Structures are given as C-alpha cells and as structure tokens.
C-alpha cells in the first residue's frame, strides 16, 4: 500500500511536490515543515504524531 502524497499543506495551502519537506500522521494528514513545527509535530485532526514524509525519486 503506497502513501497518498497530497499536493498542499492542510493548514496553509502551501504547494507540495514529491520532493518537498513535509510531515504526515498515520492517517496521511499532510502539513508543510513550517506548520508542523508550529503545531509541535502534533496533528490537529487526530492528535497523532507528525513525522517526516519520505521523498520519492524524481521521474526522468
């Protein structure tokens, strides 16, 4: 099962791509690094931990 890579931060709507620094919770809520830090790496939707989202290789 692959992660659902969302294309924007759920708090500030900053655009995200496969290489962007972003954080996710176990439900795949997605936030940019800045918002995640401001929220102390706690998801406002489920109160779960926000962790670094892995990056995918760029397609040629």
Long-range contacts (C-beta under 8 A, 24 or more apart in sequence): 3-28, 3-53, 3-54, 4-28, 5-30, 5-53, 5-56, 6-30, 9-35, 10-45, 11-35, 11-39, 11-44, 18-55, 18-56, 18-58, 19-55, 19-56, 19-58, 21-52, 21-53, 22-52, 22-53, 23-50, 23-51, 23-52, 23-53, 24-50, 24-51, 24-53, 25-49, 25-50, 25-51
